[in-house]
Amino acid sequence: MAIMITDECINCGACEPECPNTAIYEGGLEWTWAGGTNLKEVKLEDGTVIDANEPQEPVSDEFYYIVTQKCTECTGFHEEPQCAAVCPVDCCVDDPDHEESEEELMAKKEYMHGE
């Protein structure tokens, strides 16, 4: 299951540098697939292929956010999600809308990092 940041976020930014996939961004900032990964291009669910450096719309304009498609819960990097471990207000929590098995999370990690 991916991690999400709740609206209780105080925008401290402690989580952002901890993410091995660069899946966490400051509210209002665009994100890219390439950031923190080895991806050059990405095939979207609708079959469209895009440049991994192409800016994507922010998920949130108010709070730090996690890009679900890039979150692996730190699988293959750490024993637990690092964002949740460092969050001072415990707002990095499991996203019930995006449950994934450990195998799926590892496959996502390998896809993004080419390992």
C-alpha positions as CSV (number, residue, x, y, z in Angstrom):
1,M,0.0,0.0,0.0
2,A,1.4,3.4,-0.9
3,I,1.8,6.1,1.7
4,M,-0.1,9.4,1.7
5,I,0.2,12.6,3.5
6,T,-2.9,13.8,5.4
7,D,-4.2,17.4,5.6
8,E,-2.7,17.5,9.1
9,C,0.7,18.1,7.5
10,I,2.5,21.1,8.9
11,N,4.7,21.5,5.8
12,C,7.9,21.0,7.8
13,G,9.5,19.2,4.9
14,A,11.2,16.5,7.0
15,C,9.8,13.7,4.8
16,E,11.0,15.0,1.4
17,P,14.8,14.2,1.6
18,E,14.1,10.8,3.2
19,C,12.3,9.4,0.1
20,P,14.6,7.1,-1.9
21,N,12.2,7.4,-4.9
22,T,11.8,11.2,-4.8
23,A,8.1,10.6,-4.6
24,I,7.5,13.5,-2.1
25,Y,7.1,17.1,-3.3
26,E,6.2,20.4,-1.7
27,G,2.6,21.5,-2.2
28,G,2.1,23.4,-5.4
29,L,5.3,22.1,-7.1
30,E,5.3,20.0,-10.2
31,W,6.8,16.6,-10.2
32,T,8.6,14.3,-12.7
33,W,8.9,10.6,-13.1
34,A,12.7,11.0,-13.7
35,G,13.3,12.7,-10.4
36,G,15.1,10.2,-8.2
37,T,14.8,7.4,-10.7
38,N,16.5,6.0,-13.7
39,L,13.5,6.4,-15.9
40,K,13.9,8.1,-19.3
41,E,10.3,7.6,-20.5
42,V,7.1,6.3,-19.0
43,K,4.2,4.4,-20.4
44,L,1.0,5.7,-18.8
45,E,-2.0,3.6,-18.0
46,D,-3.8,4.8,-21.2
47,G,-0.8,3.7,-23.3
48,T,0.6,7.2,-23.9
49,V,4.4,7.3,-23.7
50,I,5.9,10.5,-22.1
51,D,9.3,11.8,-21.4
52,A,10.1,11.1,-17.8
53,N,11.4,14.6,-17.4
54,E,8.0,16.1,-18.4
55,P,6.6,18.1,-15.5
56,Q,3.4,16.7,-14.0
57,E,0.6,18.6,-12.2
58,P,1.0,18.9,-8.4
59,V,-1.1,16.4,-6.4
60,S,-1.7,19.1,-3.8
61,D,-1.4,22.8,-3.7
62,E,-1.5,23.2,0.0
63,F,0.6,20.4,1.6
64,Y,3.5,18.2,0.9
65,Y,2.3,15.2,-1.2
66,I,3.4,11.8,-2.2
67,V,3.1,10.6,-5.8
68,T,1.4,7.3,-5.4
69,Q,2.8,5.9,-8.6
70,K,6.4,6.4,-7.3
71,C,5.9,5.3,-3.7
72,T,7.2,1.9,-2.8
73,E,6.9,2.3,1.0
74,C,10.7,2.2,0.8
75,T,10.6,-1.5,-0.2
76,G,14.1,-2.6,-1.3
77,F,15.7,0.4,0.5
78,H,14.6,0.4,4.2
79,E,12.7,-1.7,6.6
80,E,9.9,0.9,7.0
81,P,8.6,4.0,5.2
82,Q,11.1,6.7,6.0
83,C,8.6,9.5,5.6
84,A,6.4,8.0,8.4
85,A,9.5,7.4,10.6
86,V,10.5,11.1,10.5
87,C,7.1,12.8,10.4
88,P,6.7,14.9,13.6
89,V,2.9,14.9,13.4
90,D,2.3,11.3,12.1
91,C,0.6,12.5,8.9
92,C,2.4,10.0,6.6
93,V,0.0,7.1,6.7
94,D,-1.0,4.0,4.6
95,D,-3.2,5.0,1.7
96,P,-6.2,2.7,1.8
97,D,-7.0,3.5,-1.9
98,H,-3.7,2.1,-3.1
99,E,-2.9,-1.3,-1.6
100,E,0.0,-3.2,-3.1
101,S,1.8,-6.4,-2.1
102,E,5.5,-6.5,-1.3
103,E,6.1,-8.1,-4.7
104,E,4.2,-5.3,-6.5
105,L,6.2,-2.7,-4.5
106,M,9.5,-4.4,-5.3
107,A,8.5,-4.6,-9.0
108,K,7.8,-0.9,-9.0
109,K,11.2,-0.2,-7.4
110,E,13.0,-2.3,-10.0
111,Y,11.1,-0.5,-12.8
112,M,12.0,2.9,-11.6
113,H,15.6,2.1,-10.7
114,G,16.5,-0.4,-13.3
115,E,17.7,-3.1,-10.9
